[in-house]
Amino acid sequence: MDDTISSILSSAEEKMNKALERLEGELTKIRAGKASPVMLSGVKVDYYGSPTPIDQVAAVSAGDATTLIVKPWEKSMIQPIERAIMEANLGLNPQNDGEMVRIPIPRLTEERRKDLVKQAKGEGENGRVALRSIRQDANTRLKKLQKDGASEDEVKGAEKKIQDFTDQFYKSIDDILKTKEGEIMTV
């Protein structure tokens, strides 16, 4: 039974780590005032009839802190790239010079910063929900083990470890959100 309990514990910890990584990935998409190629990671370009991620049809880079540069592999893709960026509703206005697309990143207003902080907190709450779901799943599996003959003490100890993992990851989420809020609110 010990092997089964330890596998449940390691599985829960691994899933919680993945939930935290996902949160960090989502937070990198929320811009904090300076240009980053990740800002365009969700943009899909119509590439000969099929929606394709922008980084598969062009090189995306930050020219400086306030400009993104998108250099398509094929010149015929400039118009579709421009259209896709505008349709992505990111609040960006791409400018085409015939060779590449330049995207000036506007300064964030106080109101927009507050909206971005709310968005970040929403992602944080999604992370917490994922942690609770993982905890519940692990506890359900532990209860089933107890019914199948595992000792109550072993199961209670494992449930405590699961709760400790959950508390630890909650703290990590709070720390990550505090850092991101600081980045967003810094002018």
MIFI-701092 format. One record per residue (C-alpha): residue number from 1; residue in three letters; z, y, x. Coordinates in nm, 3 decimals. Example, Ala and Ser with C-alpha at 12.3 -4.5 7.8 and 13.67 -1.06 7.14 Angstrom:
BEGIN
(1,ALA,(0.780,-0.450,1.230))
(2,SER,(0.714,-0.106,1.367))
This chain:
BEGIN
(1,MET,(0.000,0.000,0.000))
(2,ASP,(0.073,0.239,0.289))
(3,ASP,(-0.294,0.237,0.390))
(4,THR,(-0.398,0.327,0.035))
(5,ILE,(-0.145,0.612,0.016))
(6,SER,(-0.251,0.749,0.355))
(7,SER,(-0.618,0.729,0.254))
(8,ILE,(-0.538,0.925,-0.065))
(9,LEU,(-0.354,1.187,0.144))
(10,SER,(-0.631,1.220,0.403))
(11,SER,(-0.895,1.234,0.130))
(12,ALA,(-0.707,1.513,-0.050))
(13,GLU,(-0.662,1.711,0.272))
(14,GLU,(-1.030,1.670,0.360))
(15,LYS,(-1.139,1.788,0.013))
(16,MET,(-0.903,2.088,0.036))
(17,ASN,(-1.055,2.178,0.374))
(18,LYS,(-1.402,2.163,0.220))
(19,ALA,(-1.289,2.385,-0.070))
(20,LEU,(-1.158,2.638,0.183))
(21,GLU,(-1.485,2.625,0.381))
(22,ARG,(-1.681,2.681,0.060))
(23,LEU,(-1.467,2.983,-0.023))
(24,GLU,(-1.527,3.128,0.324))
(25,GLY,(-1.901,3.071,0.279))
(26,GLU,(-1.900,3.248,-0.058))
(27,LEU,(-1.701,3.540,0.083))
(28,THR,(-1.950,3.593,0.365))
(29,LYS,(-2.212,3.665,0.097))
(30,ILE,(-2.004,3.957,-0.029))
(31,ARG,(-2.099,4.246,0.189))
(32,ALA,(-1.837,4.457,0.358))
(33,GLY,(-2.042,4.767,0.430))
(34,LYS,(-2.255,4.654,0.722))
(35,ALA,(-2.587,4.473,0.729))
(36,SER,(-2.578,4.097,0.766))
(37,PRO,(-2.862,3.845,0.720))
(38,VAL,(-2.624,3.636,0.505))
(39,MET,(-2.659,3.903,0.234))
(40,LEU,(-3.005,3.764,0.157))
(41,SER,(-2.908,3.396,0.174))
(42,GLY,(-2.930,3.350,-0.204))
(43,VAL,(-3.272,3.515,-0.238))
(44,LYS,(-3.556,3.282,-0.338))
(45,VAL,(-3.915,3.387,-0.270))
(46,ASP,(-4.213,3.262,-0.473))
(47,TYR,(-4.396,3.071,-0.199))
(48,TYR,(-4.724,2.953,-0.351))
(49,GLY,(-4.558,2.874,-0.682))
(50,SER,(-4.230,2.724,-0.564))
(51,PRO,(-3.902,2.914,-0.518))
(52,THR,(-3.816,2.896,-0.148))
(53,PRO,(-3.513,3.039,0.040))
(54,ILE,(-3.609,3.363,0.214))
(55,ASP,(-3.511,3.232,0.559))
(56,GLN,(-3.778,2.960,0.527))
(57,VAL,(-4.062,3.211,0.486))
(58,ALA,(-3.940,3.488,0.717))
(59,ALA,(-3.705,3.579,0.999))
(60,VAL,(-3.411,3.779,0.865))
(61,SER,(-3.211,3.991,1.110))
(62,ALA,(-2.989,4.295,1.122))
(63,GLY,(-3.172,4.581,1.292))
(64,ASP,(-2.847,4.778,1.312))
(65,ALA,(-2.530,4.815,1.105))
(66,THR,(-2.721,4.979,0.818))
(67,THR,(-3.060,4.801,0.817))
(68,LEU,(-3.185,4.449,0.756))
(69,ILE,(-3.527,4.347,0.882))
(70,VAL,(-3.731,4.069,0.721))
(71,LYS,(-4.034,3.963,0.925))
(72,PRO,(-4.245,3.711,0.729))
(73,TRP,(-4.423,3.425,0.903))
(74,GLU,(-4.735,3.511,0.698))
(75,LYS,(-4.839,3.869,0.619))
(76,SER,(-4.941,3.765,0.267))
(77,MET,(-4.572,3.702,0.193))
(78,ILE,(-4.464,4.067,0.228))
(79,GLN,(-4.517,4.152,-0.142))
(80,PRO,(-4.344,3.836,-0.276))
(81,ILE,(-4.050,3.894,-0.038))
(82,GLU,(-4.016,4.254,-0.152))
(83,ARG,(-4.031,4.148,-0.517))
(84,ALA,(-3.775,3.868,-0.466))
(85,ILE,(-3.526,4.105,-0.302))
(86,MET,(-3.561,4.355,-0.587))
(87,GLU,(-3.529,4.080,-0.852))
(88,ALA,(-3.218,3.937,-0.680))
(89,ASN,(-3.031,4.242,-0.814))
(90,LEU,(-2.841,4.308,-0.492))
(91,GLY,(-2.867,4.685,-0.523))
(92,LEU,(-3.109,4.700,-0.230))
(93,ASN,(-3.443,4.882,-0.206))
(94,PRO,(-3.678,4.706,0.037))
(95,GLN,(-3.941,4.915,0.218))
(96,ASN,(-4.262,4.755,0.338))
(97,ASP,(-4.447,4.890,0.644))
(98,GLY,(-4.731,4.635,0.639))
(99,GLU,(-4.577,4.421,0.914))
(100,MET,(-4.224,4.365,0.790))
(101,VAL,(-3.977,4.460,0.520))
(102,ARG,(-3.696,4.698,0.612))
(103,ILE,(-3.394,4.709,0.387))
(104,PRO,(-3.160,5.007,0.428))
(105,ILE,(-2.806,4.910,0.329))
(106,PRO,(-2.656,5.191,0.122))
(107,ARG,(-2.301,5.307,0.184))
(108,LEU,(-2.054,5.154,-0.056))
(109,THR,(-1.893,5.384,-0.310))
(110,GLU,(-1.523,5.350,-0.386))
(111,GLU,(-1.607,5.200,-0.726))
(112,ARG,(-1.847,4.947,-0.571))
(113,ARG,(-1.582,4.851,-0.312))
(114,LYS,(-1.333,4.784,-0.592))
(115,ASP,(-1.594,4.570,-0.772))
(116,LEU,(-1.654,4.372,-0.453))
(117,VAL,(-1.278,4.318,-0.410))
(118,LYS,(-1.265,4.188,-0.770))
(119,GLN,(-1.556,3.957,-0.693))
(120,ALA,(-1.379,3.830,-0.380))
(121,LYS,(-1.059,3.770,-0.578))
(122,GLY,(-1.264,3.578,-0.837))
(123,GLU,(-1.399,3.354,-0.560))
(124,GLY,(-1.041,3.311,-0.438))
(125,GLU,(-0.934,3.200,-0.785))
(126,ASN,(-1.222,2.950,-0.790))
(127,GLY,(-1.085,2.813,-0.462))
(128,ARG,(-0.736,2.784,-0.610))
(129,VAL,(-0.874,2.602,-0.915))
(130,ALA,(-1.050,2.358,-0.683))
(131,LEU,(-0.722,2.297,-0.495))
(132,ARG,(-0.534,2.232,-0.820))
(133,SER,(-0.803,1.989,-0.931))
(134,ILE,(-0.786,1.801,-0.600))
(135,ARG,(-0.405,1.789,-0.622))
(136,GLN,(-0.420,1.657,-0.980))
(137,ASP,(-0.674,1.390,-0.886))
(138,ALA,(-0.464,1.273,-0.589))
(139,ASN,(-0.145,1.264,-0.799))
(140,THR,(-0.324,1.063,-1.069))
(141,ARG,(-0.436,0.811,-0.807))
(142,LEU,(-0.079,0.791,-0.671))
(143,LYS,(0.065,0.730,-1.022))
(144,LYS,(-0.187,0.448,-1.069))
(145,LEU,(-0.073,0.296,-0.739))
(146,GLN,(0.286,0.311,-0.858))
(147,LYS,(0.191,0.123,-1.176))
(148,ASP,(0.016,-0.134,-0.956))
(149,GLY,(0.335,-0.198,-0.759))
(150,ALA,(0.380,0.074,-0.493))
(151,SER,(0.739,0.184,-0.444))
(152,GLU,(0.852,0.495,-0.628))
(153,ASP,(0.990,0.648,-0.305))
(154,GLU,(0.655,0.613,-0.126))
(155,VAL,(0.471,0.770,-0.419))
(156,LYS,(0.721,1.060,-0.449))
(157,GLY,(0.692,1.124,-0.073))
(158,ALA,(0.314,1.127,-0.097))
(159,GLU,(0.324,1.363,-0.396))
(160,LYS,(0.542,1.599,-0.194))
(161,LYS,(0.292,1.589,0.093))
(162,ILE,(0.008,1.666,-0.150))
(163,GLN,(0.207,1.964,-0.281))
(164,ASP,(0.272,2.078,0.078))
(165,PHE,(-0.104,2.061,0.149))
(166,THR,(-0.171,2.260,-0.167))
(167,ASP,(0.084,2.528,-0.074))
(168,GLN,(-0.056,2.549,0.279))
(169,PHE,(-0.414,2.593,0.152))
(170,TYR,(-0.300,2.849,-0.110))
(171,LYS,(-0.152,3.053,0.173))
(172,SER,(-0.478,3.022,0.369))
(173,ILE,(-0.673,3.148,0.066))
(174,ASP,(-0.435,3.444,0.030))
(175,ASP,(-0.475,3.529,0.401))
(176,ILE,(-0.855,3.503,0.385))
(177,LEU,(-0.866,3.725,0.074))
(178,LYS,(-0.637,3.984,0.232))
(179,THR,(-0.864,4.001,0.538))
(180,LYS,(-1.179,4.028,0.323))
(181,GLU,(-1.022,4.299,0.106))
(182,GLY,(-0.941,4.494,0.422))
(183,GLU,(-1.302,4.459,0.542))
(184,ILE,(-1.441,4.575,0.208))
(185,MET,(-1.207,4.871,0.162))
(186,THR,(-1.250,4.999,0.520))
(187,VAL,(-1.498,5.287,0.513))
